[in-house]
């Protein structure tokens, strides 16, 4: 099992950061992939059941489905179709911190040997870099 574990502090309050990161299309710079919304959630646009398609260049696309949301606190998602990754789970935990907030972002997955380390390193690099730009965009 590979694990990406990133903590990022933001100057903006938790409601602004949560709102920004819950929009599927805003995740493209974090992952370095194109992201397209396929389906809104069962009771809200970005809630449980919402689905996004991610694609890297000419490679086959895959889909992620939101499985749990607690407004301004938590977003959990899984790859639901089209990926060589197994047992994938992404968890974004939002923690108020003074006037700003902290995001604890964990992505866990299994993948074939060698590919697992390449994906883990790429995700760590891209997500860390992308999160540094969120305060300016949210």
N, C-alpha and C positions, 0 to 999 in steps of 0.2 A: 504494500500500500504506500503510495506517495502522498505527500502532504505539502501544500503551500500554506504558509501561516504568516500573514502580514497584519501589522497594526499601523494605522495611520491616524494622526491627529489633524483636526480641521479647526479653523477659526470660526467657521459658520456654525449656527445652531443645528442640532440633530434633525429638526423637521426639514430644513433646507437640504441637508446632505442626503437624508433618506429619500426625499422627493426626487432628487436628481438621480441617485443611483438605482431607484426602483423603475425608472424609465428604461426599457430595454435598449433603445437606440443609443442612449448615453454610455453604454458599456463598450461600444466598439473600440474607443481608444485604450481601454483597460486591457482588452484581450488581443488587440492588434488584428482583429477580424471584422468582417462586415456583419452587422446584426440587423435583422429584420423581424418586426413583430408579426406573428402569424395569428395569434388569438388573444383576445382579452380574457381576463380572469372571470371566475364564476360570479362574483359579486362586485368586483371593481376592475378597472383597466389593468392594473399591475398586480392583482391579487392571485390567490390560489387558482391554479388552472391556466394562467396565462402562459403562452408559449412563444419562444423566440427561435429563429433560425440563425445559426452562425456559420460563416464560411471563410476559409482562408484561400484566396486566389482560386485556382482551378480544382482544388481538392473537393471531395464530396462534402456537402453541408451536413450539419447535425443540428438537433433540436434540444433545447432545454425547457423544462416545465417548472414553474413555481409550485412548490409543495406546501409552503408554510409562510405566512406573513403576520407579523404583529406590528402595526403602524408605529413608525419612529423607533422600533426596537430590533426587528429581526426579519430577514429574508432568507429562505432556504430554497434551493433548487436542485434538480437532478438532470443529467442528460437523459432524455427520454427516447431518442431515436438517432441512429446513424453514426455512431462513433465507435472506434476501437477501444475506448476507455470503458472500464467496468467499475461497478460499485462507486460511481461518481456522486459526490455531494458537495455543493457549495453552500456556505453559511456566512452571511453578513450579519454581524452583531453591532448595533449602534448604541453607544454609551454617552449620555450627556456628560460634559466635562466643562464646568464653568460656563462661559458664554458660548463655547464651541462644543465639539464632540470628538469622540474616538470611534474609529471603525476597527473591529477585529474581524478579519476576513480569512476564512479557512476553506481550502478546496482539497478534497481527498479523492483519490481515484486509484484504480489498478490499471496497468497497461503492460504490454509485452516488454520483456527486458530490453534495456538500452533506450527504447522509445519512452519508457516511463521517466527516466532521468532527463531526457531532452525536453519533454513536455513540462516537467516540474520546473526546470531551469527557465524555460521560456515564459511560463506563466508568472513565476516569481519576478522576473525582470520586467515584463510588460505591465503587470498589475501594479507593481510598486511605482513604476514611472508614471503610469496613467493616473493613479490616485493623487499624485502630487499636483495635478492640474485641476482637481475638482473644485477647490475653494474658488478659483477664478471663474469657473463655469456655472456653478450651482446658483 
